[in-house]
Amino acid sequence: MLISYFKTAIRALKRNWSYSVINVLGLTLGLACCVVLFVAVRYELSFDRHHRHADRIYRMLGVSKSSPETPNTGITFPALAALRNDFPELKHQLTMVSRVRRAVVSVGGTAATEKKRFQEPDGVITFAEPEYFNLFDYEWKKGSPQSLTNPNTVVLSERMARKYFGNTDPMGKTIRIDNQMDFVVTGIVQAPPATSSFPFDVFLTHASVVAFGNTSPIDDWKSSYGGAQIYLLLPPSLTLARMESQLVSFVKKYHSPEDAKKFKYALQPLTDIHFATNTTNFARRSVSIEMIWAMALIGIFILVTACINFVNLATAQAIRRAREVGVRKVLGSTRSQLLRQFLGETSVLTSIAVMLALLVAELAWPYVGDLLNIPTGAVSLFSPVILVFLAGLGVLTTVLAGFYPALILSGYQPILALKGKMKTTRSAHYFTLRRGLIIGQFAVSQFLLIGTIIAYYQMDYFRSADLGFSRDAILTVKLPGNEPGQLENLRAKLAGLPSVQSLSFSMTTPSSAFNWSTGFRFENQEKDPDYGVVMRPADTSYIRTYGLKLLAGRNYLPADTIRELIVNETFVKRLGFQNPEQIIGKKMKVAGEDIEKQIVGVVKDFNVFSLRDQVEPSVLTTQRGNYTTLGMKLAGQEGGVKGISQLLKEVETAWQSTFPEFVFSYEFLDETLANFYQGEERSYALFRLLAVIALFIGCLGLYGVVSFMAESRTKEIGIRKSLGATTAHIFGLFSIDFVKLVGMAMVISSPLGWYVMKQWLSKFAYRIEIEWWMFVLSGAIAIGIAILTVSYQSIRAALVNPVKSLKTE
């Protein structure tokens, strides 16, 4: 019986091969999108879940009680010992991780020429305690957590051991960090998985963190470094609410009464860190949970549009197959047998689509994985979970796409079917159904299109917005040191290059992901304000190099320490001054200084963070000890790429002669700033791709329906042409109904698109306004594509000789 069903299904599909191809293509794209998005969603949701106690591990946050509250991942250094003293039950379930931002790892002999040097980016090297491994699960290949007990020891991951030492045994060998301190290898662990917010491969002993200088002073309760974070594992007997309530008294005990009023500690679950876009993590990769569910919903919507295609085409062919159903029923077929027959046809199509979808997903995954910043080797589309998901998706698709058409076809009355009267009794119903389904398809497509258009203009705003400083033609280079004479030597060598207009040494560029926030006290006030300032230590060339605009006063004088101050407009306004000139000559204490410093200038506001955040009160001043960045404003570069390459070689030569023990690396400022919005860029690119796919699937169904209409209305078209109808009239006859349907879809999708994108834009302090023409543009694009889809078949039908049309049965 099953073989008979299968053979009959194959014959039916061959007989209507054009519709079968359209159905398979639509289902293939829908299923492929579902698979790819399922893989992406599953990958994101698996972050940090590989730790056994993931549900009881928390990160401690320092939260400013401002409005809105501002969380900070950095915890003051003395808090670690104080927590262990006050919470003895957490003594071995509590640890501090202190990340090393960027470092050069030197391996090999003593002679400079014999050493191998590796420039390691953020998130590779950290200081850690043995207790770190009580919280987080690592497979030890050699050594044990106690390997990190003694000073100047290091534990490597397997991949870093191979990178540094090849196939030789690394145990007992030495690596040097930043040409500053040696560490002996005492352990090897398995590398963390890609789905970890702790991508560390080099664990330096925490016993050396103070000597290395990678944290705030050991007894300073005010200063914190965002890379020094505390994690704890709560025992089952200690609830989150109880722990946080006890931290209130902890703050009062160790912080000043003034600080305790505006500061608190909070605990962030480990499993939430990857999804928290208002805080950073060591992997420097966050995805909002809303984005994840949006991907899941879009995958479902696209699959539904593909199923709608199937239903549309199946119901369009229902009238043609009415006589077939009548003959089968006269010959004894029951409704259940016919139902199984038509579901069998759908299952054949779906099976073909499932196999093709897996192939398409495999081919598309490298592109999509790169788009979503997912390592290609981190997932396998042929894993059992994915294959089971795809099989279940195939069954679900068969039911969604095939059940209704099969139910309708199997329900025909044989007498009416054989007399050909189904056309009059069922046409209105089918037409109404198809209209509703087409509206649903294009509503989904236009929703994605509206989101893509709005996201495009927001991303364009990010690229072109006035940040208050120049971002073009500025080269930045990290400085590994600023010992006496080093910066002066480097300046002398670079200033003579004809392509360098000006250069500056500073802690960071004007906008940076790494910021120093501190308190201040203005004009002998009794207490610090309830907000802080962002510090920008820099030399006297900073304003000229980055194109900052001085609104009042003058530039500060050269100095190696904090001598004079320049503030921004926002700082002036927060203090209640109406005119920048009014603050010139005023004094304040800042950055823990005991002596007041004079304000000598005011600069126009510039964005110290990304455009997600408002401009903060900022202070520029000299402080040589914090100069870690070299910025160079370049003149118009002749010679194109070749000229830039030559300039970079000259800069590297000068830099290398100053810092021979380190590895040269550079960035262009505009590219660095663009990295602030990588997450948004990826979201925009993904939704743009999905919008195109959804439109394409919708147009496939539209093409199939129009093809069937043109075929079923052949005689009508012949009669109309005989009575004088033009090709344009026939084209309009086919097009007008579909244009109305797309217009109705626009009415449905526009309010939803407006609401969703309004919520998305609300995350940014600086954003575009959603305007009416964006919705009109979306509708125009959808209508234009629909007309193009309809035009081929409708014009082809209109051009047929009416004599031939009238002879057609």
Buried (B, 14 or more C-beta within 10 A) or exposed (E): EEEEBBEBBEEBBEEBEEBBBBBBBBBBBBBBBBBBBBBBBBBBBBBBBEBEBBEBBBBBBBBBEEEEEBBBBBBBBBBBEBBBEBBEEBEBBBBBBBBBBBBBBBBBEEEEEEBBBBBBEBBBBBBBBBBBBBBBEBEBEBBBBEBBBEBBBBBBBBEBBEBBBEEEEBBEBBBBBBBBBEBBBBBBBEBBEBBBBBBBBBBBBBBBBBEBEBBBEEEEBBBBBBBBBBBBBBEEEBEEEEBBEEBEEBBEEBBEEEBBEBBBBBBBBBBBBBBBBEBBBBBBBBBBBBBBEBBBEBBBBBBBBBBBBBBBBBBBBBBBBBBBBBEBBEEEBEBEBBBBBBBBBBBBBBBBBBBBBBEBBBEBBEEBBEBBEBEEEEBEBEEEEBBEBBEEBBEBBBBBBBBBBBBBBBEBBBEBBBEEEBEEEBEEEBBEBBBBBBBBBBBBBBBBBBBBBBBBBBBEBBEEEEBBBBBEBBBBBBBBBBEEEBBEEBBEBBBEBEBBBBBBBBBBBBBBBBBBBBBBBBEEEEEBBEBBBBBBBBBBBBBBBBBBEBBBBEBBEEBEEBBBBBBBBBBBEBBEBEEBEBBBEBBBBBBEBEEBBBBBBBBBBBBBBBBBBEBBBBBBBBBBEBBBBBBBBBEEBEEEEEEBEBBBEBBBEBBEEBBEBBBBBBBBBEEBBBEBBEBBBBBBBBBBBBBBBBBBBBBBBBBBBBBBBBEBBBBBBBBBBEEEBEEEEBBBBBBEBBBEBBBBBBEBBBEBBBEBBEEBBEEBEBBBEBEEEBBEBBBEBBBEBBBEBBBEBBBEBBEBEBEEBBEEE
